[in-house]
């Protein structure tokens, strides 16, 4: 008889979880499974699959070294397609008192676990996730009565409660937000001597996974030979120290900057370890605070980095669980175009998209401004179906777990929520990309031009977007000016833009 069966998912690889508090190795057991559907319900990048499976197997190895009872179902050793099938079969063949689970990062997975336990008539206890800084129910209470859940105010609430980057009751340095200081570009010369991040050569476990993934998922888009992500707690801590030591100091200045063939720049790459729970956000924030206190990083860099974790990360998780499953059907702008095929191949003449998508295919990674203002921006201006955009982001980025990916993509990037997260859609012409990157220097398109053979598709589609949604945004305090610019255009120019868009849709679809 198993008194308590603890289910551990691939993004729950932390031994400081509350689920272990009363775990008794003599009476209880751990259940973990690799199932095909987690790699195929969206066509996952081989590096994303390898990351999850390798990290899971390393975690399982740790549990075995502790002599804990572990039931581990490895891909290729069973025929169960889903968690529902695998867990349901186990419960039908083993006497189990109860099943315990930390709330998953995916609504779909939670429903599968619930169904398996319900069909087996076994009690399921869903435990809160103490990995996150927000306390259970805190976001829901904060959300109650608010017309709009603005991230900035949630961020301030958490800082005040935790004391993070606070000087008594006031924010450290006198300002809550140093975003205005964090918008530098590299200039025409580009980035100079950026320290390369620490990467990790595959060990025997990872190499075994990599070979299996190459065989089972050969048709999935993305390269696998250069896999070098952290898959253990030790490696994750090393990656944290590497970022704090070598890149945090300039992270703030250049967090919105982009440059061709520069995948990493000053970014942390820590979302991978955080989202698998190999790192705790509290220790990551503490390391950044310590760097500021020791004079190793300026406040604008530390605050900007902390805001991504304490602000955005906690915020999108609260929104995800507050509005699921409604997120999946949101399409406030009635976007109905199919996502262009080049998103899966990188084969396009647009230099920014070619580089950004090529980088994702090579590494399974792109930093936040590439996701929002290159790949996300084009999808928004193209008016791609939100569900297709969501599936692409979930499939292609190694750090993607639905709780963090879905609100960021459908809300922040695609405005499919109609303004729940952002006060306006994040739209821009090609001139923004020219300002913040070096992509346009070698691109055949000209960012200032909306029509003609050298017209930048971003700029053309930008004016098409304003045209289509002009009534929605005519009175908007931030986009109303753009509508007035459109009104000032000649009818001939507007017709030329419309014709250019028709040609784009024929050539890029």
N, C-alpha and C positions, 0 to 999 in steps of 0.2 A: 504493500500500500504506500503510495506517494501522498504524504500529507498535503504538500503544497507544490504545485508545478509552476515554476517561475519561467515565463516566456520572455526571452531576450531577442530583440530585433536588431537588425544590422546597424541601426543608428542609435543604439543604446549600450555602447560598449564602455560603460563607466562603472567602476566598482565602488564609487561613493554614492551610488543610487540608494534611495530610501528603501527600495525593494529588498535589499540585502540585510536590513536591520535585524530582523528576527529569523533569518534563514538558518536552518539547522541541517547541516550536511548529512546527518544520520537519518532524517525523516523526509527531507525535501529534495527536489531535483530541478535541474535547469533544462529547458527545452529550447533548441535553436534549429532553424531550418533554412537552407538555401533552396528557393523554389524558382522555377523558370519564369513565372509570370512577373516577378519583380524586375526582370531584365527585358521583358518583351511587351509588357502592357504599354510602354512607350519603348521605341527601339533604342535602347540605351547605348551610349558610347562605350566601347570596350574598356576604356580606362575607368569609367564609373563602375562598371561591373566588377572589374579586377579590384578596385579600391574596397568596395563593400565586402566582397568574398574574402580577400586577404585579411582585412581587419577583423572580420568575424572569426576566421580560423586562428589568427593569432590570439584573440581573446579567449577562444575555446581552449587553446593550449594553456593559457594562464589558469583557467578554471580546473583543468585536469591536473596541473601541477599542485593545485591546492587540494587535490583528492576529492573534489566535489562530484556528485553524481550528475553526469551530463548526457543528455540524449541529443546528439547532433546529427542532422540529416544533410549530407553533402550532396551538392548538385552532381548528377550522374549516377548516384547510388539508389535513387528512388524514382517513381513515376508521378509524384504529386506535382500538379501544376501551380497550386496556390497554397497559401497558409491555411485557408479554410479546409482544404482537402488533407493536407499533411497533419495538422493538429487534430482534425476530426478523426482520422484513422488512428492516431496515437491514443486518443481518449477512449476510443471504442475497444482498445486492446489492453489498456492498463488501468488498474484501479487508482483513481486520483480523487483526493478530497476536494481540492479547489485549484483554480488557475489564477495566478497573479500576473499582472501586466502593468508596466508603466505606460501611461497614455502615449500612443504612437505619434509619429510625425506625419502620418498619412491617414486621413479619414477613411479611405477605402480599406486599408489594412485593419483598422479598428473594427469595421463592420464584419470583416471576414473572421476575426478572432471571436467576436460576439456570437456570430452564427454557429461556429464550430462548438462553442461551449453550450449554447442553447440547445443544439441538436443532441448533444451528449448528456444533457440535463446535469451539467456540472457548473457550480457557482464560479463566476468570474469577478475578481476584485481588480478594479482599475485604480492604480496608485498615481498620485500627482507626481510630476516630474521636477525634482529638486535641482536639476541641472540649471534651470532658468532662475533668474534673479527675481522676477515678479513672483509673488506668493500666490498660492491657489486662490482664485476668485478676485484677485486684486485688479486685474484689467477689466473684468466685467463690472466691478463696482465703480471703477473710474469712468467707464463708458456710459454708465447709467445717467440719463438726463442730459447728455451732451448732444448738441445738434450735429457736430462733426468731430470725429476722433483725431485731432491734430497730433502728429507724432511729437512735435516740439514740447507740448505740454505734458505728455506722458513721460518723456525723457526727463523733464524737470522734476516731475513727481518722484521718479525713481532716484534721481540724484539727491533730492532732499531727504528721502527716507533712508538711503544707504550711506549718505555722506561722501559719495564718490565725487571727486573734484570739487569739493565744497570747502569754503572758509567760514565755518560756523553756519549761519543761515544764508550766506551769500555765495554765489558761484566763484570758484577760484579765478582770480584775475579780473573779476568784476563783470564778466560777460558770460552768458549761458552758452553762446554759440560763436565759434570763430570761422564759420563757413566762408565769410567774405574774404578771409585771408588765405583760403585754400583753393584758389582758382588760377594758379600760375600755369603758364605753358612753358615749354622748353625753348621757345624761340626757334629761329631758323637753323641754329647750330645743332639742335637736338640734345638729348640727355648725354651727360658726360660721366663716364666711369661709374655707372650704377652698380653697386655690389650685387652679385648674383646670389639668389637664395640658396639655402641648403637643400640638396636633393638626396634621395635615398635609393641606393642600389637595391634591387630585389634580392631578398634572401631565398632560401629553398622553398618556403611556403608560398611566397609571392610568385616565384618563378613557376611553381606547379599550377597556381591559379591562372597565371598569364597564359600558359600553354593550353590549358583547358578552355579558357575564354576564346582564344584564337580559333580553336576547333569548333566550339559550339555556336559562336556568334560571328562567324567569318563574314556574314553579309551585313553586319551592322556598320554604320559609318563611323570613321575615326581610327586613328593610329594607336598602336599599343606598344611598339618596340621601345619607346622612351619612357615608359612608366617609372615614376620616381617619387610618388607621394608617400607621406608618413602613414604607416599602417599599425603602429603600436604606440602605447602611451609614452614610452621612452623617446621615440622619434618625434612625437608631437611636441614634447617639452624642448627638445633640441631645436625644432623649427621655431618655436616661440622665442627662445633665447637668441636665435640668429636674427629674427626680425627686429627685436628690441635693440640689439647691439648695432646692427648695420644699416637698417632702413627706416626705422621709425622717425628719426630726426627730420627727414625730408618728406615723409609721407604726407603731411598736411599740405605743404606747398604744392606738391605735384599730384595730389590724389585724383584730380580731374584731367590730367594731361595724358596724351596718347602719342605713340610714335611707332612707325613701321618696324616690324621685326623685333619689337621689344615687348615680350609677353609679360614680364614680371614688374619692371620698373621698381617703385618703392612700396609696392603692395605687400601685405602680410602673408597671403596664401593660407591663412589659418582657418578659414571657413571650413575647409575639408576636415580638419581635426576637431573643430568645435561641433560641427554638425553630426559627426559620428560619436561625439562625447568622449573623445580621447583627451580633450582639454576641457577644463571648466571655465566658463566666462569670467568668474570671479578672479581666478588666478591670472588670466590674460589681462584683465583691467588693472589688477594690482601691479603687474610687471610694468605696464605703461605708466602708471602713476609714479612708481618708484624711479623710473627713468627721468621723469620730470623733476622729482624732488632732488635727484642727484645731479641735475644739470646736464643730462645726456640727451634730452629731447625738449624742444620748445612746447609751450602750452597749446599753440594752434595745432600742432601735430598730434599731441596726446588727446586733446579734446575731440578732434575730428575722428580719431581712431576709436575712442571710447564711445562716441555717439553712434558709430556703426554697430557696436555690440549692445550697449546699454539702451540705446535709443531704438534704432531700426530693427535689430534682431528680436528684441522683446516685443516691440510694437507689432510686427507682422505676425508673430506667433499668436498674439492676442486677437488680432483681426481674423486670422485663419479659423480659429476655433469659435469665434463669435458669429461667423457668417457662412460656415460650411453647412450643407453642401451647395449653398446658393452661388458661391464663387464660380462653380463650373459652368453655369449658364449665363453669366453676366456678359452683356454685349451692348452697352449703353449707346455706342456710336453706330450700331448696326453695321459693323464691319463684315463684309461678305466675300472678300477676295481670298483665294487660296495662297498660302505662303509660298513664295517662289522656290523652285526646285534647287536653286543655287545655295540655299541655306544648308543643304545636306552635302554639298560638294565643294563649295567655295569658288566655283567657277563663274566669276563675274569680272567685268572690266572696272567696276567701282573699287578703287584702291583701298578705301577704308573697310569695306565689307569683305573684300578678298583677303586682306590681312587678318581682320578680326575673326572671320569664320575659319580661315585656314589655321589660325592659332588654336581655335576650339577643336578642330579636327585633329591637330597634332598633340595637344596637351589636355583637352577637356577643360580648358580654363580660359577665362577672359575677366579682366577686372571690371568693377562696377560701372565705370563710365562707358566702357565699350558695350556692356550689356544694355545700358539705358539709352545712350546717345549715338550708337551706331547700329547694332543689330536690332535693338528694340525700337529705335526711332524709325528706321526704314519700314519695319513691319507695321508700325502705327500709321505712317504716312501712306503706305501701300494699302492700308485698311484691310489687313489680313484678319482672318477669322481668329478671335482670341483663343479658342480651344486649340487650334493648330499651333499658335505661337507658344502657348503654355506647354504643349507636348514637346515642342522642340527644345525649349529651355530645360525641361525636366530630364529629357533624354541626354542632352549633350554636355552638361556641365558636371564635373565630378562631385562638386559640393552640393548638388541639387537634392533637397528633400522637400516634399510637397508643401509642408507648412511654411517654409520660407520662400520657396520659389513661386508658388501660386499667387499670393497677394502682391509680391513685387512685380510680377509680370502682368497680371490682369489689372491690377490697380495702378501701381506706380508707372509702369512702362506703357501699357495699352489704353489706360483710361476707360477700361471696360466696365468699371464700377460706377462710372458717371460722376466721379469726384469724391468718393468716400475717403480715399487716401490723399489725393493731391487736389489742390485748388484749381489746377488747369492741366491739360495734357502737356507732357514734355515734348513739345514740337520745336523744331528748328530747321533752318535751311542748311545747305552745304557750307555756308559761311561760318557757322559755329564749329563744324569739324575742322575747317581750315584754320580757325583761330586756336583750337586746342590740340592740334596734332600736326604731324608732318605728312599725313597721307596725301593731301591735295597737291603737294609739290611734284609728285610723279604721276598723278592721275590724268587720264586723257580728258576728263570732264572739268569744267570750270565752275567753281562753287557759286559765283555771282550770277551765272546765266541760267535762266529758267526755260528758254526756248532755243532751238537751233541744234546743230549737230554736236556741239560741245556742252550743251546744257547739262548741269548736274542733276541727276534724277532726284536727289534729295530736295533740291530747290524747286524743281518742277512740281513734285508731289506735295511739297509744303504749301504752295499756293493753291493746289487742287484741294488740299485738306481744308484750308481756310474757306475756299469757295463753297465746298459741300456743307460745312458746318457753320456758315457765317451767322445764321440766325441764333444758333445756340450761344455763340460767343460774342455777339455784337455788343452786348452790354456788360461784358466781362471786364473787370478792372485791369486785367493784365493782357488780355487778348483783343480787347476792343480796338486798340490802336492798329493791330494787324488787319482787322476787318476794314477799318477806315482806309488803310493803305490799298487794300484790294478795291475798295470803292473808287479810289482815285485812279486806278488803272484804266486805260482805254479799253473799249469793247474789243478792239482788234487784238490787243495783248492778251486779254482773258481768253479769247477764242484760240489763240496760238497755244496757250498753255493747255487748254482742254484737248486740243489735237495732239500735243506732245505727250500727254498722259495716255491717250488712246494708243499711240505708237509704242510707248513704254510697256503698256500692258501686253501688247502683242509680242514684243521682243524679249521681255523678262519673265513672263509667266512660266 
